Amino acid sequence: MTNRQRKRLKYVLVQEIEIIENGRYLTGIKELLTDITRHGIKVISPTEGWKKPADECILLAATDLFLQKARERNMAAIAFENKDYRGEKRTDSPVLLQGFEEIDYNYIERIWKRKQGIPWEILETERCYLRELELADLDDLYELYAGEGMTDYIEPLYSRKEEEEYQRAYIQSMYGFYEYGMWLVKEKGTDLLIGRAGLEHRELNGESELELGYAIAVSYQRQGYALEVCRAILDYAWENLGYGQVNCLIEPENTASLGLVKKLGFIYKGRIEQENRCYERYVISRA
């Protein structure tokens, strides 16, 4: 099932009085609510929202009273600060906003999707889109990895039970905490899984660095897919993550990847050893 076939966010619950400070709307809130309604989502009061299906709603609230009601209903919620509000203040929430200036509908929808266990669609290219993996993708993932040459330079998958356990933890720790990782590369139109690509951590010289990883099915190689996808991932890294550079570690025999990173603009930094394996290290920095 693709994200476009899944259940949808339909309602954003907001108490009018909570978004007023010193007699004026909180900075950025009107723009956010306009953006939300522009996407066909209804903005309603919590009183009306409690009657709606919880999995179709997300609450924006400044107080524990409403946040607790959302938790009781297993409803997605985002807390925000309003120092002027005289009601019971928010004390703890997994998502706490200090302001609304840089918040848009896509951010709201992603928090709702995380609550519903729906993988995020990360970015689109001309021919592909990248999204997070979910356990329902494992059959397709095994088929991908069974392709000719797919595991020549990447680790094979574990046994089914071990892989399920690994991916369940990965979804929670990498996607859930860092909000990036290795994503699925899906072909637009067909939704076929044609590869994996993304960003992960790598310890280099005692520092945590960001590393670009990618693997495209043989039948889609030599058609520019890897270049197209990796360029989009680098753009995503510069625009959304706080790292100043991205690494790529490539085994010397992997001539196709060596050619790709040069096209992407990576600079050679020498040969290093990691986990008893030898790699050529390439680095690209934010312009």
C-alpha positions, 0 to 999 in steps of 0.5 A: 500500500502506498501512502497515497492509498492510506487513511488521511488526516482530516481535522486539526483541533485548536482552541481559539483562546490558546493561540491568543497572546496579549490580545493578538494571535501568536506569530505565525499561527494564522499563516499555519492555519491557512496552510492547513486549510489550503490542503483540505484539512478542517480546523475545528475546536477540541469540543467538536474534535473529540467526537471525530475518529481519533486517527483522523485528528491532531491536536494543537494545544498549550495546556495539559488538560487538552493534551491529556484528553488527546492521550486518553483518545490515543490522538496525535498531539503537538504542544506549544507555549503560550506564556499569556494563557492563564489556563493549566500550562503544558508540562510534558509532551514529546513534541513541543513548539516554541513558535510557529514561524517555521511550521507548515502543514507538512510538519503537522502531517508528519507528526500525525503520520508518526502517531499512526505508524504511517511511513513518511514520504521524504522527497520526490525526484523526476522519476522516483519518490523516497519514503521510510520503510515499514515492516509490510515492505519486507517481502519487496525488500528481500526480492530487491536484495535477491537481485544480481549483484545487490549484495556485492558491496552492501550487507545482506539481510538477516533471516526473516525473524532477525530482520523484522526485529532489526527493522522494527528497532530501526524505525523507532530509533532512526526514523523516530528519533533522528528523522532520517536513515536509509529510505526506500526508492520507489518508482513513480507511477508503478510504486515498484521498489527499485532501490534503497538510499539515504543518510546514516551515521558513521564514526570517523576519527572519533566523530559522528559523521553523516554518510550517504548510502545507496543501492539501485536494482540492476535493471535500473542501473546505468539510467541515471537513477542513482545520480538523480536520487543521490543529488536529491538526498544531498539537497535534502541534507543541506536544507533540513539537517544540521551537518556541514558535510556528507561522507561516502565510503566506497570499496576500491573495487566498486568502480560504479560508485567511485564514478558516481560520487565524482559526478556528485562533486565529492572530493577524495580524502584518502583510504581508511579502514573501518571494521576490518574493511578498506574504503576510499573516503569521499567527502562533499561539503555544503556550498 
